Amino acid sequence: MSNNSLDASKCFVCGPENNIGLKLKFRLDGDICRSEFTPKVEHCGYDDVTHGGIIFSVLDDVMANWIYLKGIRAYTAKCDIRYKDNLKIGTKVNVEGQCIKQRNRLIVMEGKMVREDTGDTVAETQASFMIDNS
C-alpha cells in the first residue's frame, strides 16, 4: 500500500490541515522515526507542566508514523506508557519510534521522548498496532 492512499492531513499531532494540531513533522532516519516537539502554553496540564495526554499523543504518533512512512495502514491496538519525568512548557524534546517485531497483522513498537537540553527521558512507550488489510 502506498503512502498516497493514507490520509493523515487532519491528524492532531502531524496533520498540516489541523488548525489546532501540533503539526509535527516525522522522518525516517535509518530504521528509526524521529521528530522534535516543544510544548506551548496551550499544552499545559498544571504548573507549567505539559499535559500527559499530549505527551502520550506525541509518542503514539511517532510510533504510528514509523508504520505510516513504510506505507502501511495500521491502528493502535494497545499502548503502555511510563512517565519518568515532567516536561515543563517550552522545553524541547526529541522523540523516536522503532519497530521491535512484526508478525502477521501485529506490529510491536517502542517510543521514547528525551529532553534535548539534558538528555533525560521524559516518557517511554511500547505499543501494539494492528495492520488494516481492508
QUIGI-V542965 format. One line per field, one symbol per residue. ss: DSSP state (h for helix, s for strand, l for the rest). phi: phi as a letter, one per 20 degrees, with the letter a starting at -180 (. if undefined). psi: psi as a letter, one per 30 degrees, with the letter a starting at -180 (. if undefined). Layout:
BEGIN
ss=???
phi=???
psi=???
END
This chain:
BEGIN
ss=llhhhlllllllllllllllllllllsssllsssssssllhhhsssllsslhhhhhhhhhhhhhhhhhhllllssssssssssllllslllssssssssssssllsssssssssslllllssssssssssslll
phi=.effedddfdgfedffeefdfelfddbecmdcecacbcfdgfefeblmdffgffggfffgfffffgfgfendebcfebbdccedaecfgnefcdcbcbeeacbledcdcccbccfffdmffeaccccdcdfeef
psi=klfffkjgfgkeefkfgjfglfhkkklkjcgkklllkjklefgkdlhgkkkeeeeeeeeeeeeefeeeffgkklkkekkkkjkflljkkfjklkkkklkelkkcgkkklklkkkkeefgkkelklklkkkkjg.
END
